[in-house]
Amino acid sequence: MRSATPVRDALDGAITAIAAAGCETPRLDAELLLAHALGVSRERLLTDRDLTVSGPAVRAVQDAVRRRAVLREPVAYITGVRAFRRLALAVDRRALIPRPETELLVEIALAALSAGARVLDVGTGGGAVALALADERPDLHVAGSDLSVDALALARANGERLGLRVDWVHADLLAGVPDEFDAILSNPPYVAESERSSLAPEIVRHEPPGALFAGPDGLDCIRALIAQAGARARVRTIALEHGLGQAQAVTALLGAAGFSEVRSERDLAGIERVTVGRR
């Protein structure tokens, strides 16, 4: 890269490198990485014909493209930020990157929870679900729990930066958590160990395995959480994100735990992604 390279040329080079590495969205990735390295909006990156890559930005762009193309690091970990609902969340390797499909979990909760309800986001990671609820429903009493101290530190920092009130709890599922919640939400680990080899390098190389894998069928964590929630009479609503083909098993587990009103909701890809139980 020359000392002052037109941004269009730099962008073309980044797209070529990222595409050659087998990444699924090379143009989008390149645009986000260059915009971040240059400290400009993606819109300006694409419209400002006079914009160049020069000085310290040269090394920043080269490093970002190397991390994406060679190391297959997720774009969100390189830029350190991920949009979720109305929020811009700080993200890093301490927690799973929030996915668009998890917004369905928030949408269901927004519609289902009554005013003033006490809700716990189990396995909160970087706090995406809990913070989105606190942002969009300030009447709720929201808490987020996680077994990972590091993930909770990230969630707490996000909450402080955004000025959103969430109580953070260090816990393994519901063990030791006070019985004071009306609703339980969770995007738990739900990938079967047998599927590890089929996952993209971005996931298996960089995201925390404890937030991904849950036993031979991917249901170990969900199974334990449903059993614990079922034993708490105050919990009237539970909503769980899960993987493709798991809705039937989750429905049966919820029914056995005493949640009589059970339904599964599909994400934008048409996959049954969240199953809700009420009693």
Rosetta blueprint (number, residue, H / E / L):
1 M L
2 R L
3 S L
4 A E
5 T E
6 P E
7 V H
8 R H
9 D H
10 A H
11 L H
12 D H
13 G H
14 A H
15 I H
16 T H
17 A H
18 I H
19 A H
20 A H
21 A L
22 G L
23 C L
24 E L
25 T L
26 P H
27 R H
28 L H
29 D H
30 A H
31 E H
32 L H
33 L H
34 L H
35 A H
36 H H
37 A H
38 L H
39 G L
40 V L
41 S L
42 R H
43 E H
44 R H
45 L H
46 L H
47 T H
48 D L
49 R L
50 D L
51 L L
52 T E
53 V E
54 S E
55 G L
56 P H
57 A H
58 V H
59 R H
60 A H
61 V H
62 Q H
63 D H
64 A H
65 V H
66 R H
67 R H
68 R H
69 A H
70 V L
71 L L
72 R L
73 E L
74 P L
75 V H
76 A H
77 Y H
78 I H
79 T H
80 G L
81 V E
82 R E
83 A E
84 F E
85 R L
86 R L
87 L E
88 A E
89 L E
90 A E
91 V L
92 D L
93 R L
94 R L
95 A L
96 L L
97 I L
98 P L
99 R L
100 P H
101 E H
102 T H
103 E H
104 L H
105 L H
106 V H
107 E H
108 I H
109 A H
110 L H
111 A H
112 A H
113 L L
114 S L
115 A L
116 G L
117 A L
118 R E
119 V E
120 L E
121 D E
122 V E
123 G L
124 T L
125 G L
126 G L
127 G L
128 A H
129 V H
130 A H
131 L H
132 A H
133 L H
134 A H
135 D H
136 E H
137 R L
138 P L
139 D L
140 L L
141 H E
142 V E
143 A E
144 G E
145 S E
146 D E
147 L L
148 S L
149 V H
150 D H
151 A H
152 L H
153 A H
154 L H
155 A H
156 R H
157 A H
158 N H
159 G H
160 E H
161 R H
162 L H
163 G L
164 L L
165 R L
166 V L
167 D E
168 W E
169 V E
170 H E
171 A L
172 D L
173 L L
174 L L
175 A L
176 G L
177 V L
178 P L
179 D L
180 E L
181 F L
182 D L
183 A E
184 I E
185 L E
186 S E
187 N L
188 P L
189 P L
190 Y L
191 V E
192 A L
193 E H
194 S H
195 E H
196 R H
197 S H
198 S H
199 L L
200 A L
201 P H
202 E H
203 I H
204 V H
205 R H
206 H H
207 E L
208 P L
209 P H
210 G H
211 A H
212 L L
213 F E
214 A L
215 G L
216 P L
217 D L
218 G L
219 L L
220 D H
221 C H
222 I H
223 R H
224 A H
225 L H
226 I H
227 A H
228 Q H
229 A H
230 G H
231 A L
232 R L
233 A L
234 R L
235 V L
236 R L
237 T E
238 I E
239 A E
240 L E
241 E E
242 H L
243 G L
244 L L
245 G L
246 Q L
247 A H
248 Q H
249 A H
250 V H
251 T H
252 A H
253 L H
254 L H
255 G H
256 A H
257 A L
258 G L
259 F L
260 S L
261 E E
262 V E
263 R E
264 S E
265 E E
266 R E
267 D L
268 L L
269 A L
270 G L
271 I L
272 E E
273 R E
274 V E
275 T E
276 V E
277 G E
278 R E
279 R L
